[in-house]
Every structure is written in C-alpha cells, then in structure tokens.
Amino acid sequence: MCKGIYCLKIYIFQEQFKITKAEISSLKTICCFIVKCYIEFWFRSPNAIEAPYNDVLFLKKLEDYKSDDKRVAEIAMKKFINHLWYLGEETACFSLFDDRIDNQIKKQMAKKLLENDELEDDEFTTDIQKKYVLKIGDVSQFLKQDLPLELLTHKSKNIFQRFKLSIDFLQQNPEIWPNIDSYKKAKNILHHMSVINDAAERGVKLMEDFNTKFTKNENQKQYVLKVVQEYRKKYPGHSKNMLTKDAIK
C-alpha cells in the first residue's frame, strides 16, 4: 500500500518532478486501479465478518474493471485468486453477520445450514481450513453463483462448534437476529478476530532481527524471542514516561 500512496502523491504533484510521458501514463494506470478497485477493500480488510463477501465483491469489481483496463484487471485477478482464504466452507458463515447481506439471502443460508444433520463429535476437526481454489478461467462462472450461499456445505457449521457458539438464532427470522443473545455473542466474537497479517509480519520481523544476533542455540534463541516479545508488550513505546512507569509506582 505504501507504493500505492507514493504513486498517488507523485501523480498529484507531477509538475514538481521531472518524469516522462510514459511514466505519467504508468502512474495514471496505477492510480486509477487504486481509486476504482483497491482502496475500498483495503479499508474494509480488518473486518473479519466482512472478509468473505469482500473477496466476492473484489472479484466482481475486477471483472467489471476489464472494461476500463483489461490487462491490469486480469493481472490483479490472477494474483488475487491465490489468496481466497475467506471463501472456505467455515468462514463463509461469517457472512451471516455481515449487514450488507440481504435478509432473504441470510434466511436461505440459515435454511441450508439447518438442513444438514447436527454435527457428530467425530465429524468435527480442528484442522486448519484450506483456502478456496479458483482457476482464472472459472472466475466468471463462479461469480454467477448465488454467493455466499453456494459456499456453504455440511462442514460449514464447524465454525460454531470451533468457537463454542450457539446456532439457535438460525431457526429465527433474520430480521430479529440482532435482538437475539446467541447472535449478538457470535457476532461480537467473530468481529474481534484478526484477519490481516500484521501479527504474522511482526513475528517474521522479530525472527529476522534476533534469529542469530545473540546465540545459535535453539533453546536460547526461543528464550530471547519470548523475552523481546514480552518486553515489547509491556513497553510498546520509547518515551521516558513509558519506560519509567513501573519505577514511578
């Protein structure tokens, strides 16, 4: 995203730079894609509940963008279909709590989930859900489906068992779901799930910085990483007040 911001700034202040017509044209191409396709979903990305439907809407946006710039749209689509982590059988249930989904669709989703038999203990698995695999040539046909309804399967209810959530609200009309305690509890839990890779990136950076800095012994290495991680949690800043807060107490 930082590269996108730089492109937007350079294009806005292009008169202050010595850039060629070809460079201006390339910047315009990038900026149009950011403004018309990317920026909305970048801002929405931290919301776990919206994640599955965001994937669907972004694919639709890219499909429509072919009329503006087919080359860029196809390049973006080929890249994006490798990252459909939230279109799995379980995560599709997140859309039950998405306010953008029509109540009639939610009613059909609830009916489809309830049509399947109750999960038996031996059916439930804690395995990490695999991402949805979609080939570039199948995107158009995929988007013609009734999404996210078509993504639900007999395994979709695993998400409720995984977080020990009640599905009682599914038997009620979606119009009154916001007033049902089981729905409100489930929505609150799923809403606070982390669906962006900030935590993973921080972990990778931590490993890069301290992996071989002090020791090559694996046990000592893990200990160093834990100490640094705990220190950063306790002292997230570097101000004098932050570093001396325990001493003051």
N, C-alpha and C positions, 0 to 999 in steps of 0.2 A: 504493500500500500504506500510505503514511503516513496517508491519510484513513481507511483501514480501521482502523488502530491507534487513531486518535483516537476513532472510533465505539465501539470495544470498551471503551476507557477510560471514555468518558463514560457508556456504558450500565452498566458495573460500578459507577461512583461517582455514579450518577444522583441519589442522595439529597443530594449536595453541590451540586447545580445547581438552578437554577430553570428547569425545562423543562416543556412542556405534555405532555398525554397523547398528542397527535398526534405530537410529536417523539419521545417514548419509543417509540411504535409504529413509527415510521420507523427509529429506531436498532435496534430489535429485528429488523426485516426485514433490514437491512444485516448485522448481526452473525450472524444465522442463515445467511445466504448465505456469509459469510466462513468460518465454522466448518465448515459442512456441505459446501461445494463448493470454495472457493477456496484455503484455507490449505495443503492438502496439495500442490497443484500449484505453488503459489508457492515452497515449499521445494524441490521437485524441479526447478524450472525451469533451474538452472545446468548440469544434467547433459545433455550433448549426446546420449549414447546413448539416454537415456530420452525425449528430446523427441518423437519421432513417436508413440510409444504413449501418452505423456502427453496429447497432443492428442485421441487417440481416447477415452481414459478420461475426460477432462474433458467431452467432448461427451456421453458416456454418463451422466455424473454430472448434467449439466444436464438431460438428457432425463428422468432419474428424478426430478429436483428439481421437475418440473412438478406432481407430486402434493402437494408441500408449498407451493409458491408459483409458480403457472404464469406470472404476469406477470413476476416477476423472472427466472425461468428463461429465458423467451423473449427478454427484453431482453438478458441476458448472452449467449445463444446467437447472436442477431443480430450482436452486436459481435464475438464470438469467431471466427465463421466468416470474418471478414475478415483473420484472422491465422494461417491454417493453413500457415505457412511450412515446417513439418517433415513435411508429408504429401505431399511431392513424390516423383517416381519414384526419384531417387537417395537422398534422405535416408530413405526407407522402409527402406533397407538397414541403417540404424543399429540397427534392432530385432533384427538377427541377434545383436547383442552385449548385448541387454537381458536380464538374468537373470530378469525377470518373464515373459518369453515362454516358453511351454511348448516342450520339445524337439521334440515332434511337429510343432508349427507351424513351428519353425525348419527341420526336415527338409523340409517342404513348400516353404518359402521357398527353400531351397538347390536343391531339385529344379527349381523354376520358373526360377531364375536359370541353372542349368546347361542347361536345355532350349533356351535361346536360343543361337544361334551365337556364337562368340567375336567380340568387337568388332573391327572393322577400324579401321585408323588414321584413315580419312576419316569414320568414324562418330562418333568422339569429338569432343566440343565443350567448350570452356571457358566457354561462355555461362552466365550465372547462371541457376539453375533457377527457373522460375516457381512461384508458390505455388499450392496446390490451391484450385480454385474450387468452392464448395459453396453451393447455394441453401438458404435456410431451410426451404423446403417439402420438400427432399430429404434432410434430416438423418436422419430416422427410417429411411428405406430404406438410406441409406449405412451406418448403424450395424448393420444386419442382415447386412452383408457379413462375410466372413472376413478381418478386419483383423489385422495389416497386410499379410497375404499378397496381398490383392486390389490393393494399391497398386503392386506390383512390375510392371515392364514390361521390354522388351528394352533400355531405356536405363538401367535401374537399376544395372547393373554399371559404369557410368561412374564411380561414386564410388570404386571400387577403382583404376581407371586414373588418376583425378584425383590420388590420393594415392600412386600407385605401390605399391599393396598387392597381395599375392598372394591368389588365391581358391582355393588348393589345399585349404584346410580344408573347403570346401563339399562335397567329394567324400567326406568322412568323416562318421561318425555324430555328431550334435550333442553327444552325451554326452561325447565325448572332445575337443571343440573347446578347452576351457580348457587342455588339455595340449599343444596344437599351437602352435608358434612363430609361424606366419603369422597365426593367430587372435589370439594374445596381442599381437603387434605392432600389428595393425589396431585392436584394442580400445583399446590404450593411446593411439594417435594420435587416434582419434575421441573418446575420453573427454576429452582435453585441448582439444578445440575449444571456442571461445566461442560460445554460442548465445543469450546475453542481450544487451540493447542498451546495457549500461553504457558500453562503449567509444564507441559512436556518440553517446551523450548527453554524454560528456566532450568529444568533438570539437565538438559543437554549442555547448556552453557556452564552450569555448575561442574559437570564432569570434565568439560574442556579446560576449565580454569584450574582445577585441583587434581586431575587424574594422576599426574606424575610429578606434581610440584614438591611434595614432601617425602613420599615413600613409594616403593614399588610393591610392598607387601599388601596383598588384597584385603586382609582384615583391617590393617591400619588405614588403608585407603578409604574403606567404607566408614570407618570411625570418623575420619577427617571430614568426609562429605556430610555426615549426620551433624557434626559439631557446627560446621559452617551454615547448614540449613537451619538449625535451631537458633543460631546467633542472628541470622537474617530475619527470622520470625520475631525474635524478641526486640531487635533493634532495626526496624525497617528503614530508618533514616540515619543521617550522619550529623545532625545538628547537636550542639552542645547540650541542649535540654534533653534530647532523646538519649544521649549516651550517659548522662548523669542522673537519669530519673530514678534509678534504684538507689543510688548513693544518697539522694535527697530524702528518700523515705527512711 
